[in-house]
Amino acid sequence: MTQQKHYPQHIDLEPVMRVAGTVRLPGSKSISNRTLLLAALCAGTTTIHDLLASDDTLVMLQALHALGIKWEQLDERTHVVHGAGGVLPVHAADLFMGNAGTAIRPLTAALAVIGGDYTLHGVERMHERPIGDLVDALNAVGAQIAYTGNPGYPPLRIRRGHIHADRMAVRGNVSSQFLTALLMAAPLMAKDRAVTIDVVGELISKPYIEITLNLMRRFGVTVEQNGWSAFTVQPCQQYRSPGSIHVEGDASSASYFLAAGAIAGGPVRVEGVGRDSIQGDVRFADALERMGATITRGDNWIEATSNGPLVPIDADFNHIPDAAMTIAVAALYAEGTSTLRNIASWRVKETDRLAAMATELRKVGATVEEGPDYLRVTPPEVLQPATIDTYDDHRMAMCFSLASLDGKARRGNAMRINDPKCVAKTFPDYFETFAGIARDELF
């Protein structure tokens, strides 16, 4: 699985007058890592088409290999995973999880339920990302998970416990990945009794839970819902291979190209997601429409075209926190102040994205108000050339490439992006793909 790029320490982006073209999206990270784990846990062999080739999926593939799950790569876009039917061949392993939240959290739940002797650790930032709510929920029903560093955070040591759950509870207001992890592990617990997971407080990022439920259905397990407050898995449901499954294009990655089309001419079309996508981040296109762009949708594509300077937006982005970062940069091209609300989850991502975004937006001349769960952005008349720090966060690098767009607002400027290799987490070819839609001509 090859995704390493030999990027320099920085990449310089000159102002781009116009963008247009078609982009085939890489596979969704959220779908890819969920699919890999479900394929490993199910009975049967699963062929996965269009799996994302990135650091985060490589982490999951390597972890599955270390756990004794057999898989092979048939070609650049096709993998075959041989499921172990709810057991793992290897009962003791040391697993490096990088900075992949979509890998460490579901694996923690699955390993705690299956049982063994496992350690999970990652890069320094991973050890600053909370996992305590998930660990508390599992330990409360008989798991044996211990912290080997700071309480509430990885690294973790998992030993064989005795899960006796028929009801468990998890907080929903820090990360939806905690609920996703418990949902994916629930069929392993529901051997002879139903298992219900109660959500305590507000559940954020609901569209990501919808992805989880959809994929579980594809692997033969139906979850009963009581709104967004409780989820029940009935006994004797086992994961079964669908035989073959396709990974949708990444809707979060689509946001950069759709925003580019909305800012600097277009049309820009992304292929791999469309009107029937199971990913909530396709709703990003709705936000661009509210900002004045023309959006056209097909079964497997979405297209954005600029209608001039964007209209400022004031909206709740709790449902699309990752794609909302792109709105913060698109706001630089709006005729007025934009406010992004209910985005506190940014603070526990790959970096503290609220603080990082505020810092870098100010570098290009924006006036920024950073609140505990909101960001208010007032654009300058002309963006200032800047050196953008990326905080080892792929989305910071990709978002700020948009600040090089000149567009009808005539605001873009030269940008230097430090540590561009961080895009390998989800989109190793991002800067080449971004350059591919650049056009020299004016509108």
N, C-alpha and C positions, 0 to 999 in steps of 0.2 A: 504494500500500500504506500504509494509515493505521494507526499505532499510538501516536502521541504523545498523552500525557495531560498536562493542565496541573495537575499536582500542586503544592501549596505546598511550602515548605521542610520541613515536617513534617506528620504526620497524627496526630491524637489518637484513640485507641481506648478507649472506656469498657468496663467489665467486661460480659461477655456471659454471661447466666445459662444459656442453652441454645442449641444449634444443631440444625437439622434442615432437610432439603431435598435438592434434586438439582442437581448442577453439571455442565454440559457443559464438558469440558476443552478448552483450546486444544491445537493440534497439538504433537506432540513436537518439541523443538528438535533432538535427535539425529537423528531420522528426517528432519526437514525439510531440514536442511543437507546431509545425505548424499544425499538424493533429488535435491535441486537440482543438485549436482555430477554425479551419475551421469546425470541427464537431459541435462546440458550435454555430457557426454563421449560419449553414446551416438549411434547412428544412428537417426534418426526423431524424431517429435514426441511429447512426453509431456504429458498433462493430469494435473495434480497437484491432488487434492481435499483440502481441510482443511489446507493449509499453514499453519504457525504464522505469525501476524503479529506480529513482534517486532523489536527492534533487531538481534539476531544474524542473523535470516534476511534482514533488509533489507541488512545488510552483504554477505551472500553474493550476493543478487540484484544489488546495485550492482557488485560485483566481476565477476560474469559479464557484465553489460552492458558494463563497461569492456573486457572481453576479446573483445567482439564477439558474444557469445551473445545471440540474440534470444529475448525472452520477453514475454508480455503477461498482464495480470491480467483475467480475464473477469468476476469478481465478488469479493465479499469473501473467499470461501473457495476460489477456483479460479484456478489459474495454468496457463499453457501454455508449455512450454520447447521450443525448437527445437534439437535436438542437433546438434553439429558433427562427429560421427563420429570423435572422438579427435584432432582438430586444433583450433586456435583461430584465428579470423580476425584477431585483433590480436596482434602479436608483441612489442609493447613497451607497458608500462602501469605506472602508479603506483597501487597498490591500498591503500586504507585498510580495515583489518580490525577496527577497534573493539577490543573485548575478547572476540572470538568465537573461542575455541579450536577449535570445530567447523568453522570456516571456514578459518582461516589454516593449520592443519596439513595437512588434505587438499589444499588448493590448493597449498601449497608443494611437495608431492610431485608433483602432476599437472603443475605448471608446470616443475619441474626435468626431468621426463621428456620433456614435449612440446618444451621449448626456446623461448628467446626472451630478452628483456631486461626483467625485471620487478623492481619494488621492492614489498615488503610491509611495512607498518608499522601501528601502532595507537595506542590510548591509552597513557598512562604505565604502567598496570598490565600491559598486554600485553607491554611491553618488559621486564617483570620475570618473565614466565612462560617456563619453559625450553622450548627447541626443539632444543637441541644434539644429543640422541640421534637425532632424525630427520635433521637436517642431516648428521651424521657418517655415518649409514647410506647416505644418498644420495650424498654426496661420495666415499665409499669405492668406489662402482661407476661413477664417471665424471661425476656431476653437478658443476656449478659454482655453488655457493651460498656467498656471503660475508656476514659480519656487518658492518653499517655502524655498529653501536653496541657494546654489551658482547658479547664472545664467548659463544655459547651461548644468546643471546636475540635476538628481533627488535629492530630492523628487519633485513630481509634484502635482499640483491641477488642475483637469480637470472639467470645468463647461460646461453647455449646450451652444454651439455656433450655428452658422448658416453657414454650409458648402455650398459654392456656386461655387464649382470648376468645370471647364471643362479643365483646364490645371494647373499643379503645377510643381514645380521644387525642386530637392533635390541634395545636393552634394553626390558624389559617392566615395570619396577618404578616408573617415574615417572608415566607417563600412557599409557593404552591408546590414546589418539588417535594416537600415533606409529605403532603397528602398523596402526590403521585407515587412516591416510594411505598407508602402503606397500601395503596390500592393495588399496585402491581404484585406485592407480596401476599395480599389477602387470600388468594386462592390456595396458596401453600399452607395457610393456617386453617382454612375452612375444610378440613378433612371430614369431620363428622358433625359439624355445627355451623350455623351461619355466623359470619363475622361482620359486625357493623363498626364503621369508623365515624365518629362524631367530630365535626369541625367546631372548634371553640373560637368564637369571635368572627370577625369578617374574613372571608376567603378572598384573597387577592388573585389576580391573574387567572380568572376562571377559564379563559380559552385554552390554557395549557392543560387544565384538567379534562377539558373536552377532548383534546388530543389523546390523552391517556385512556379515557373511556372508549374512544373509537378504536384504538389499536387493540385494547383488551378484547373487544368484541370480535375483531378480525382473527384473534387467536383463540376464540371459542368461549370466552368468559363474559357474561353479562352482569353488569353492576346495577343494582336497584338504587334509585336516588330519592331522597326526601329533600327536594329543592337542592340547595347547596350546603345544607347543614348536616346531612347524614348519608352515608353510602354503605350498602349492604351487599355482601357476596354470599350467595347460598351455598350449602355444602355440596361436595362431590363435583364441583366444576373444575375441570383440569384444562390447562393450556394445551391446545392442539395446533399443529402447524397449518397455516393456510396454503402451504405448498409453495406459493410464490407471492411476493408482495413488492410493490413499487413505493419508493420514498418520494414524496412530493418535493419540489423545489423549495428552498428556504425562503419563507415569506419575510423574515426579518432582513435577510440579505437583499430581497427585492426592494426594500424601502429606499436604499441609496440611489438606485437607478430610476425608480419612479420619481423620487424627489428631484433628481437631476433633470428629468424631463419637464417637471413642473416649474423649475427655476430657469432653465436655459434652452427653451425652444421645444425640443422633441420633434416628432414623437419618439419616446423610448418605450419599447415593449419588453416585458420580462416573460419568459416562458418557463413553465413548470408549476405555476400556481394560477388559479382562476377563480371564477365565481363560486365554485363548489368546493374550494379548499377546506380541509379540516383544521387549518391553522388560523387562529384568531388574528394573527398579525396582518392578514390580508385587509383587515379593517383600517390599516394605515392609509389605504387609498381613499377611504371615506374622509379622513382628516385632510388630505390634499385637496379633495373636492371642496371642502368647506373653506379652504384657503384660496380657492379660485381656479385651480387647475382643471383641465378636462380629463376625465378618466373614462376609459372604455374597457369593458371586461368581456373575456371569452371563456370557454370551458377550461382552457389550460394556459391562459395568458391574461395579462393586464397591461394597459398602455396609458402613459401620461403625457400630456402636452401642455405647454405654458400658454397662459393668456395674458401675460404681463406680470408686473409686480404682484406678489402674493398678498392676500388679505390676512391680517393677524388673527390668531386663534386663541381662545380661552376655553380649555376643555379638560376633562378628567381622563387621564391616560393610564389608569390602573389596569385596564384590560389588555393593553399592549405596551408594557414597560420597555421592552428592548427596542421595538420600532420607534417608540416615542423619542428616543435619543435623536433620531434623524429629524424629527420635527423641531427640536431645539436649534439645529443648525439651519434648517429651512427657514426658521423665523428670522434669520439674518436678512432675508430677501423680502420680508413683509413690510407693508406701509404702516408701521405702528408697533405697539407692544403686544407680545404674545405671552400667555401664561399656561404652563403645563402643571396640572394639579394631580395630587394623589399618587406621587411617584416615589414615596419613601423607600420602596424596595430597591431603588437604584443604589442605595448606600451599602447593600450587602451583596453586590454583584462582583465582577472581576476586579473592580476597584470601587471606591466611593464615587459613583458616577455623578451624583449631584455636585459634590465639591469639585471634581475634575472638570465637568462640563462648564461650571461657572468660571473656573480659572482660565480655561482655554478660550471661552467665548470673549472674555475681557481682553485677551491678547489681541484679538482681531478688531477690537474697538467697540464691542457691544457694551451696553449698560445692563448689568445682570443683578437681579435680586434672588438670592438663594435662601429658601426657607426650609423648614424641617421636612416638608413633603411636597414642595413646589419649586418651580423655577420660572422667573419672569425675565423675558429677553426683549430689550429694545435695541434695534439695529442701528449702526452708524450710517452716515451718508455713503461712505465708501469703506469697505473692509480694509484693514491694515495688513500688510505682509507680516507673517508671523511664523515662528517655529513652534509647532504643536507637539507637546509631550503627550504620549499615549498611555502611560501607566500600565504597560503590558496588557492593555485591554483592546481587543480587536475592534470593538465597536467605536472606540474613540478615534482610531486611525481611519476607519472607513467613513465615519460621519464627517470628519473635518476635511476629507478630500473635496467635499461639496463646496467648501469656502473658496475654492479656486475657480468656481463658475462665475462668469461675468453676467451672462443673462440679460434680459431686458431691463432689470433693475440697475444694471451697470455698477455692480458693487464688488464683484469678486476680485481677488488679487493672488499674487504668488504665495504659496504655502510650502513650508518645509515640514514634513511629517517624520518625527523621530521614531526609531525602532519599528519600521514598517513590517518586519517579519511577524509581529504579533497577530497579523490577520490570518496566519496559518491555523489559528484555533478553529475557524469556521470557513474561511474563504481564501485559500492559499494564492489563488490567481487574481485577487481583487484588483490590484493596481493595473495589471495588464488588461483586465476586462474594462475597467473604468476608462483607460486610455483608448480603448476600442470604440467608445461611443463619442469621443471628442471630434468636433468638426471645426475647421478654421473659419468657415464663412459666417457672416452675420445672418440675422433672421431674414 
